[in-house]
Amino acid sequence: MGEYKVKSVGILGAGVMGTGVAQKMAQCHYDVVLVDISNEILQKSLLTIKKNLMLNNMMKLSKFNVEETINKILLTTDCEELRDVDVVIENIPEKVDVKLNLYEKVSKICKQECIFMVNTSCIPISRIANALSFSDKVIGVHFLNPVPAQKISEVIKGNSTSEDTVVLTQEFLKSIDIESTVINDSPGFVTNRLSHLFMNEAANLVMEGIAEPEQIDLIFTKGFHHEMGPLHTADLIGIDTVVDSIDILYSYYHDSRYVCSPCLRKMVEKGELGIKSGKGFFIY
Ligand SMILES: NC(=O)c1ccc[n+]([C@@H]2O[C@H](COP(=O)([O-])OP(=O)(O)OC[C@H]3O[C@@H](n4cnc5c(N)ncnc54)[C@H](O)[C@@H]3O)[C@@H](O)[C@H]2O)c1
């Protein structure tokens, strides 16, 4: 990675994505500082990582020393612990203001050379970067879920992201065995401009009583040879995150294709958030 060596990674948010990113980084021998707002959330995240590692070992998918891997992760609610990290990967909720507040706060703590990777589903990277004084060091890295199993990430260049930041990010991703493809900035990037249309329309089909969730996903998996149908994918992402993302797409494109399905909104009201709450389109 040229002159700049990444040894430690700060991860903001220990939810669905932060947990996966922390596992992947620790597996790849990086020192991890995992930050969230409560110790309870952090402990839950660590337990998930431990279970995943043990399961992978049991299924002979890998052979990790579970304790050694877990010990690479420092859990904290105190952003001051980020003072020495080389890279920050942010995975907090899909809300521009919430993200910006946190960037303002941690950038005063992190060292000047630190690179900030925004893991957002739909918010344009320039929307975040241009509000910050270090926009050349801000880049989008759209990690896909589940992170430890993924082999590709979209890397999104904001309009001020420097070439050095792009090169470092691609080398960093290579070091964790993730191929990257650099694209230009646009709300939803490539992945979510496409995938959220499928998920939203699949939810409309359920609402209209045209088909059951099982049938819709079956057609995708058996017919289109997708590994996962759109409704299982929505459950995996989190229905709340899907709704926030579709709303962001609509706020930028003002296109009726991106009007969020009432079915998805109703599920959020009922707390049916997918895998993370135990019930979404399917039961877990
Ligand atoms: N879920 C997916 O499949 C997926 C995929 C790619 C990108 N993303 C994006 O990643 C981001 C996170 O999504 P998620 O699904 O992990 O959400 P999540 O709701 O599961 O987790 C978000 C976490 O951030 C924490 N948090 C909130 N404010 C914080 C703060 N100030 N400091 C530290 N932690 C804070 C919350 O407590 C929570 O644990 C979103 O922008 C989302 O769009 C999600």
The ligand as an SDF file (V2000), in Angstrom:
LIG
                    3D

 44 48  0  0  0  0  0  0  0  0999 V2000
  -27.6500   -4.3400    5.8690 N   0  0  0  0  0  0  0  0  0  0  0  0
  -27.0490   -4.4670    4.6780 C   0  0  0  0  0  0  0  0  0  0  0  0
  -27.1710   -5.5110    4.0060 O   0  0  0  0  0  0  0  0  0  0  0  0
  -26.1880   -3.3610    4.1420 C   0  0  0  0  0  0  0  0  0  0  0  0
  -25.3560   -3.6070    3.0390 C   0  0  0  0  0  0  0  0  0  0  0  0
  -24.4830   -2.6000    2.5990 C   0  0  0  0  0  0  0  0  0  0  0  0
  -24.4940   -1.3570    3.2160 C   0  0  0  0  0  0  0  0  0  0  0  0
  -25.3430   -1.1270    4.2710 N   0  0  0  0  0  0  0  0  0  0  0  0
  -25.2830    0.1980    4.9140 C   0  0  0  0  0  0  0  0  0  0  0  0
  -24.4770    0.0590    6.0730 O   0  0  0  0  0  0  0  0  0  0  0  0
  -24.9170    0.9740    7.0760 C   0  0  0  0  0  0  0  0  0  0  0  0
  -25.2590    0.1950    8.3410 C   0  0  0  0  0  0  0  0  0  0  0  0
  -26.2940   -0.7250    8.0490 O   0  0  0  0  0  0  0  0  0  0  0  0
  -26.6480   -1.9320    9.0370 P   0  0  0  0  0  0  0  0  0  0  0  0
  -27.5490   -2.8180    8.2650 O   0  0  0  0  0  0  0  0  0  0  0  0
  -25.4150   -2.4810    9.6570 O   0  0  0  0  0  0  0  0  0  0  0  0
  -27.5060   -1.1530   10.1490 O   0  0  0  0  0  0  0  0  0  0  0  0
  -27.8740   -1.6420   11.6260 P   0  0  0  0  0  0  0  0  0  0  0  0
  -29.0730   -0.8700   12.0200 O   0  0  0  0  0  0  0  0  0  0  0  0
  -27.9030   -3.1260   11.7060 O   0  0  0  0  0  0  0  0  0  0  0  0
  -26.6040   -1.1530   12.5000 O   0  0  0  0  0  0  0  0  0  0  0  0
  -26.2620    0.1890   12.6970 C   0  0  0  0  0  0  0  0  0  0  0  0
  -25.4740    0.2690   14.0070 C   0  0  0  0  0  0  0  0  0  0  0  0
  -24.9630    1.5860   14.1520 O   0  0  0  0  0  0  0  0  0  0  0  0
  -25.0110    1.9090   15.5260 C   0  0  0  0  0  0  0  0  0  0  0  0
  -24.8960    3.3470   15.7130 N   0  0  0  0  0  0  0  0  0  0  0  0
  -25.8510    4.3060   15.5710 C   0  0  0  0  0  0  0  0  0  0  0  0
  -25.3380    5.5220   15.8580 N   0  0  0  0  0  0  0  0  0  0  0  0
  -24.0250    5.3250   16.1700 C   0  0  0  0  0  0  0  0  0  0  0  0
  -22.9740    6.1810   16.5780 C   0  0  0  0  0  0  0  0  0  0  0  0
  -23.1500    7.4920   16.6950 N   0  0  0  0  0  0  0  0  0  0  0  0
  -21.7570    5.6430   16.8510 N   0  0  0  0  0  0  0  0  0  0  0  0
  -21.5520    4.3070   16.7240 C   0  0  0  0  0  0  0  0  0  0  0  0
  -22.5210    3.4370   16.3560 N   0  0  0  0  0  0  0  0  0  0  0  0
  -23.7420    3.9440   16.0910 C   0  0  0  0  0  0  0  0  0  0  0  0
  -26.3510    1.3230   15.9810 C   0  0  0  0  0  0  0  0  0  0  0  0
  -26.4230    1.2020   17.3820 O   0  0  0  0  0  0  0  0  0  0  0  0
  -26.3520   -0.0080   15.2380 C   0  0  0  0  0  0  0  0  0  0  0  0
  -25.7700   -1.0340   16.0220 O   0  0  0  0  0  0  0  0  0  0  0  0
  -26.1260    1.7240    6.4910 C   0  0  0  0  0  0  0  0  0  0  0  0
  -25.7060    2.9210    5.9260 O   0  0  0  0  0  0  0  0  0  0  0  0
  -26.6140    0.7420    5.4110 C   0  0  0  0  0  0  0  0  0  0  0  0
  -27.3280    1.3980    4.3970 O   0  0  0  0  0  0  0  0  0  0  0  0
  -26.1810   -2.0990    4.7460 C   0  0  0  0  0  0  0  0  0  0  0  0
  1  2  1  0
  2  3  2  0
  2  4  1  0
  4  5  1  0
  4 44  2  0
  5  6  2  0
  6  7  1  0
  7  8  2  0
  8  9  1  0
  8 44  1  0
  9 10  1  0
  9 42  1  0
 10 11  1  0
 11 12  1  0
 11 40  1  0
 12 13  1  0
 13 14  1  0
 14 15  2  0
 14 16  1  0
 14 17  1  0
 17 18  1  0
 18 19  2  0
 18 20  1  0
 18 21  1  0
 21 22  1  0
 22 23  1  0
 23 24  1  0
 23 38  1  0
 24 25  1  0
 25 26  1  0
 25 36  1  0
 26 27  1  0
 26 35  1  0
 27 28  2  0
 28 29  1  0
 29 30  1  0
 29 35  2  0
 30 31  1  0
 30 32  2  0
 32 33  1  0
 33 34  2  0
 34 35  1  0
 36 37  1  0
 36 38  1  0
 38 39  1  0
 40 41  1  0
 40 42  1  0
 42 43  1  0
M  CHG  2   8   1  16  -1
M  END
$$$$
